[in-house]
Amino acid sequence: MAIIWFLTIFFKLTLFLYETALSSAQTLKLKEYRFLTLPLGMILVALPLCSAQI
């Protein structure tokens, strides 16, 4: 049960990151979205850590 839960969360976060990168690239009128994935991934990892300390 826990493995299914972790896989579901992984795929949801992967799709969230892809959609965020793609929509940000379209909003900024960029040709490629791939170079936005690393900064957005870092924000996605750091944001819950920062909000947990508040």
N, C-alpha and C positions, 0 to 999 in steps of 0.2 A: 504494500500500500504506500509506504514512504517513497519507494523508488518511482512509482507512478506520479506521486505528488511532486517530487523534485524534477522529473522530466517535464511535467506540465508547466511548472514555473520557469524552467529553462527555455522552453519554446515560446512562452508568452513574453519573456524578457527579450529574447532574440527578435521576435516580431516587432516588439515595441521599439527596440533600438534601430531596426531597419526602417520602420515607418518614420521615426523621428529624423533620422539622417536624410531620408529621401524627401520628406516635406521641408526640412530646413534648406536643403540644396535647391529645391524648386522655389522656395520663398526668396532665397538670395540670388536666384537665377544663375546657379552654378551648373556646369556641364557634368561634373562627377560628384557623387555623394560619398564615395569611399573614404576620402581623407577626413570626412567629418565623423566617421565611426569611432576612431580612437579618442578624440576629445569628448564626444558624447558618452562613450563607455566609461571614461574616467569620471565624468560628472555623475553618471548613473551609479557608480560604485561609491563615490565620496559623499553624495548627498544624504543617503540614509545614515552614514556614520556621523555627519555633522548635525543632522536633525535629532539624533538619539542623545546627543550631549546637551541639548537645550532644555 
